[in-house]
Amino acid sequence: MTRDIALRPLTRAAFAPFGDVIAAAGARSHPINGGMCDRHHALAAAEALGEGARTIISLGRGRPYALPLDLPMLERHPLGSQAWIPLHDRPFAVIVAPDEGGRPGTPVAFITGPGEGVNYHANIWHAPVTPLGAPGDFAIIDRDGPGTNLEEFTFSTPWRIVLGA
Amino acid sequence: MTRDIALRPLTRAAFAPFGDVIAAAGARSHPINGGMCDRHHALAAAEALGEGARTIISLGRGRPYALPLDLPMLERHPLGSQAWIPLHDRPFAVIVAPDEGGRPGTPVAFITGPGEGVNYHANIWHAPVTPLGAPGDFAIIDRDGPGTNLEEFTFSTPWRIVLGA
């Protein structure tokens, strides 16, 4: 049985079960600041669950991966969403999985278009940030606060992420 | 009396009364994702005050200004913070003012370094987004919810923002 999973283009419809696509293309905008700025409003909302939780803004620099890549594990954050907004125009891989009884099912692997970011909803299984070919800087919007907000699952056999047809 | 205000370099210390600088330079980082990502943690926190409020992620494309620029007004958001993270490496102007009895005092004008963003704290007087020379795309992290979250103040005579020495 193959463990290969082909990258597919990121779309709002395909990603909807897992979170939000943060991109201007295909999203309505309205003028603000006397017409000097076009705002694509509320492409995603931050979730920060539990007493004493807050939403924070961090920056991350991810080291690059090469394709095909081995995917040994996924993680999830039960108490909050996590957004990754690229500060560059290069594509990166966005790998998620549906939950099946408390563990990830078969992963789904997306490749972003230029400038597209994502917001993982709370408790959605996803891979660590996955720049392709070159390091990538990202803005991260996620939850800070008390409680355990990280769960990891290691596959008995890694999946292999490959470039699509 | 001159109405000229010179742009000065953005620094964490000088901007601290108004908000946070969102930049990797000069901020501690720690490794995540098995060492594949360096995270500059919690450079800013989002404020979303009031029942039914939430923190949202939007994108904005600002039209450019030329220097010197006239500054006719400032605005503030009493119920929440507002972060502007550039998705490009060009500098932009960040213009703020202390409050003096419910109206803005003399503005302070900063110019960002490459990749530097800002988070205005709730109720801080600030100018609309001000790209310089070329349009600029930004991620915006701010508050959505009921209530009036915008206050504007128009100066009887505009200030003039000029390039520093």
Interface residues (C-beta under 8 A of the other chain):
Chain A: D20 I22 A23 A24 A27 S29 I32 N33 G34 G35 M36 C37 D38 R39 H40 H41 A42 L43 A44 A45 A46 A48 R54 T55 I56 I57 S58 L59 G60 R61 G62 R63 Y65 A83 I85 P86 L87 G115 G117 N119 P128 V129 D137 A139 I140 I141 D144
Chain B: D20 I22 A23 A24 A27 S29 I32 N33 G34 G35 M36 C37 D38 R39 H40 H41 A42 L43 A44 A45 A46 A48 R54 T55 I56 I57 S58 L59 G60 R61 G62 R63 A83 I85 P86 L87 G115 G117 N119 P128 V129 D137 A139 I140 I141 D144
